Structure formats: C-alpha cells, structure tokens
C-alpha cells in the first residue's frame, strides 16, 4: 500500500495467475544441497515472475488494473529467507489492463521490492505521558503516566537512514510502528494502565522537513535536519476501580504528532494530540468514557 498523485494505491497479486519463481545457487560447492545460507555458505540468484493487480482509489472512483504478462523481479540473495537489504528489481515496462481485459493505457515501469528492509528498533526504557480521561458525566482529569515503549522504523534501502519520497511531496519519509507501550499511573478512579490496542497496529511516519539529501532522511544522525513524526495510536486503557477492573479501547486512532530533532527522538521532543476520542468496552459498545488531550515524551530529560 502507498499513496500516489492519483490517490491511495494497493499492489497485490493477480489472483487469476500464479506468480512462481526460482532460487539458484551461484556456485555448486555441495551437490544436492542449495549453497545458500543457512543450508550451506554461499549466495544465490532469485526471481519471481509476478502478475500484478493494482487498485487506485481516485477522486472519481476506484480503478482496478492488472498485468497479463509477468514482471520478473530478480535479486542476488545472501540467505534464505532473503537477508536484510536484499533487493528485487526490474526496469521493464509492462502494460496494465482494466477489469474487462481491455488495454487501460496505464503501465507499470521500474519496480523494486525489499522483503526485509533494515528495521531500526528503538527501545525507550522510561517514557513520560499525560492523558485526559473524560467520564460519562463529562468530568475530566489529566493523569500522569510513565513506563516503557518500543518503536520500529522501516528504512527504504540497504542502510539505516535510506528513505524515499513515496507520497510525491518532495520530502523523503519512512514508515514507523509503535509495537509496545506500557504506561502506568494513578487516577481518581483508581490505578490506570495505558497500552496499545492489540487488535489494531499503531503505525506512523517520519518525514523530513527539508530534502537537502535525496534518498536519505535529513534527520540526525543520518543527515543534519529535523522531521515531522506521528503515530496513529490505538489505545487500550485498564482502570482498577473500587467496583472492579474496567478495560476500554479506542476504535479510531489518536494521532500523536511531534517535530523531532533526531532519531530516536531527542530529549524533550514531545508528541501531542488534543482531540477527544471515544472509548469502547470489551464488547465493542460505547462506554461513555473518552480520552482527551494526550502527551508523550519518549526521552524525558533525566538528571543523574
């Protein structure tokens, strides 16, 4: 999935035709065994003849296109499954056909696929947060919370810091995901824990403010600069009230945004959102509770 100037785009396999391929070792030092890590030391050529189906949500409606001839995506891989940074590529132009099988006038050109892009894992052992809890009566309070968080950053090349301008706005960006969050505090209702809703991924993005170095994220330590960063966070909130434990969750995301000065975020960089988001109970029913203003500091200033 991604965004194009025509609208959101999804690239998937054409379900009518199998996309098959091959892995062939470069040197046969061990007959009868594939000379490719982890089976035996070595590298190998790999390809897939892919038949694509492409869906574009244009302002005038959804367009679904497909290829009738394969696009051979090829690579030399260093292990099986492909190693981090192994890249499949093809420069050939392939025509696209509409749902009736007629030429659409569209085509796909150069293509690139990285099965295991470099992922930088940022672990924050101690973070600070504030979250506004709004009760069914309309009363609200801001609760201070703290605890650990973990974030994944998905770079778009063979090295950390590699980034592309996927949305066409002249600034390079990379995808991110918050994969763990465990913040605890005490509210007037009882002890509270704020964590991620396990049913929905909390994804985000880091996008440089100025593209002085195309193909690299202009953000320390990769290249001097600052960047906009956000996470669409789906929360799960547990409150240990005197009458029993209440577990609530959001079904729409709370976009926590910041301008960060480095990656991982520098000391004092603050993610915030003032929007009110309704909370639902364990049966998916409106609870009457909501969360209001939220604040999260991944790396609070620490005096040792």
N, C-alpha and C positions, 0 to 999 in steps of 0.2 A: 504494500500500500504506500501511497505517497500523494503529493499534490502537484498538479500541472497547471499551466496557464488556462487550460480548458476546464479544469475542475478536479476534484478528488479522483484518484485513479487506483484501480486494483489490477494487478497482474497475476494470473493463475494459469494452471494447465488447461489446455483444451480437453474436455472430458471425452471427446469422441475418438481421440488418437493417443496411443501410449507414447510416452517420452522415455525412450530407452537410451542406453549409453554403454560405456566400457571403461575399465581401468586396465592399462597395460604397463608392466614394469619397463624401465629404461634399460636395465641390464639383467640378464638371466644368470645370476651367480648361484642360484639354488633351484634347479629344475624341479617342477612340481609344487613349488611354493611361490607366492607372489612376493617379489623382492621389494617390499614396501613396509615401512614401519607401521604397526608393531610386529608384523609377521616375520620380516627379515629386513636388515638395513637396506635402504635404497629409496629412490623416488620413482614416480610413475606418471605416464600421460593418462589423462582422464577427460572424457567428454560425455555430454548428453545431447541428443537430438530432441530439442524441446519444441513442442507445439503449444503456442500460447493462446490464451483467451484474455482479452483486455477490456475492462469495464471503466468507462469515464462518465462521471456524473456532471454533465454540462449544465449550464443555466437553462438550456432548452429541453432537458430530459436526459435520461441515461442512454448511453451508446455502448453496445456490446460488440466487440470485434474479435476476429480470430485469424490465426495463420493456418494455411493449408500445407505449407512446406515447412520443414524443420529449421530451426536456428541452432547450429551446432555450437554449444558453449564448451570451450576447451580450456584445460589448465594442465600444468605440471604440478602434481600434488606431492607433498612431503611426508604425508602419513595418511592413514585411513581410520576414521573419517578425516577429511581434509584438515590440514593444520591451520592455525590462526594466521590469516593473511593470504592463504592460497586463493587465487583469483581465477574465476572462469570468465572468458571474454569471447566476443565475436563482433566484427565490424560490418558484417554483411547487412544489406537492406532487404527486408522481407515484406511483401505486400500483406495488407490486412483486409479481411472480407467481413461483410455485415452478417446479420443473423439469417438472412436468406441465401447466403453463399455468394452474393454478388460483390464485385470489387468495390471497396469503400473509398478509394483514393488515399486512405491513410496507409502508413507503413511503419515498421519499426526498423531503426538503424542500429548503431553501435549499442551493444549491451554488455553489462558487467554484473557479476554476481559473486559475493564473498560469503560462503556458507558459515564461516566462523570468524567474523571481524574481531579485531582486537577489542577486548572489553576491559575497561579500567574499573575496578571495584573500589569504591570509596566507602570506608567504614568509619563512622563517627561514633566513638565510644560514649560521648556525653554531649547531648544537644539540649537546648532550652526552647520551650514553647509557651504560648498562651492561647487559650481557646475560650471563646464566649459560648456558654451554654444557656440556651433560651428554653424555659419550661412551658408547658401547656397554658399556664396562667399569663404568660407574657413576661414574667420576671426573668432577669438575666444576671449572670455573674461571669467575670473573667477568671479563669482558673489557670494558675501556673503549673506547667508540667515539665518533666525532664526525662531523659533516657537516651538510648542508642538509636541509630538509624544507619541503613546501608543503601547505597545508590550504585547502579550500573550505568556506565557511559559507553555508548556504542560508536566507536570511531569508524570512518568510512574508507579505510585504505589499509595498508600493511603496517602502519605505525601509529602509535598513540599521537593524537593531535591531527591526524588526517581528517578532513571534512570537506563536504561539497555543498553547493548552493542548490539543494533539491527543490526548493519552492520558487526559485527564479526571482528572488527579490534582491539579488546582487550581494547577499551576505551568506557566508558559509555557516552551516549548522550541523549538529549531531543529535541523535536521539538519546534519551535517557530513560531510566526507570527507577523508581523507588521500590526496592524489593523487601525492605524491612523497616519497621518503625514501632517503637515501644516506649511511649511516654506516660509517666505516672504522676499523679498529683492528688490533691485533696480539695473537694468542693463542699459546699454547704449540704449537698445531697448525700455525700459520702465519698470514700476514695474512688478515684476515676483513673481509667487506663484508656489511652488513645493509641490505636494501632491501625494498620491497613485492613480494609475490607478484603478478605482472602478470595472473594468471588470475582473481583474485577482488578485488572492490572492498573497500577498508578504510573502512567507514562508521562514523559515530558520532553524537553528540548533545551539545548544550549545554542544560542545564535549570537555570533559576534556582532558588535556594534558597527565596526568599520572593517571592510575587507581589504586590508593592506597586503595580504599574502594569500592569494587564491590557492585553494587546496589544503590550507592549514587553518586551524582555528586560531584566530587572532585573540588569544587569551593566555595569560601567563599560566604555566611555564612554557607553552608551546611557541608563543609569539607575543610580544607586548600588546596589551589591549584589554578591554572589558567586554562583557557579554550579557545579554538578557537570558535569563533562565527561568523555567517554570516546571511545575509538576501538576498534573491533573490528579489530585489525590482523592481516593475513595476511602472514607474513614469507617472504622468500627470503633464504637465507644462503649465501654463497660463501666457501669456505676454500681458500686456496692451500697445500696440504700439500706436503711434500717428495716425495710419491709421485704428485702430480697434483692438479688442481683438483676439489673436491667442491662440488656445488651441491645444496642441500637446501631444502625448503619446508615450511610448515605447511598443513594442510588444514582445521584448525579455528582459530578466531580467538583471539588473545590480547587480552583486554580491558584496555587501558591507561587507567587512570582517575585523575582529579585533581579537587580543588576549586580552581577558578581565580578569581583576583581581578579580572581584566579580560579583555577580548577585543581583540587576541590575548592569550594567557596572559601574566601579569606575570612579571617577572624572578624566578626561583626557584620558580615553580609547577612541580610535579613530577608526571608521570604514572607510575604504578607498577602492577605485577601480579606476584604471587608464584607463580602457577600453573605447573605443568610441562606443556608441550605437545610431543607427539612430532613429529619431523621425518621427512620422506619424501624418497626420492631422485628423480631425474629421471624414472624410470619409474613413479612413484607407489607404490613399495614402501617399507615401513618400513625406516628406515636404522639404527635402534638409537640414533641421536642424539636429543637433545631440547633444548629451551630451557627454562630455569627462570626464576628471578626476573629481571624486566626493569624498567628505569628510563629515563625520557626527560625531559630538561629542554629545552623549546623555546627558552627565552630565558635562558640561564645568566647569572649576574652577570658583567659584563665591566668590568675596570678599565682605563681608557685612560690 
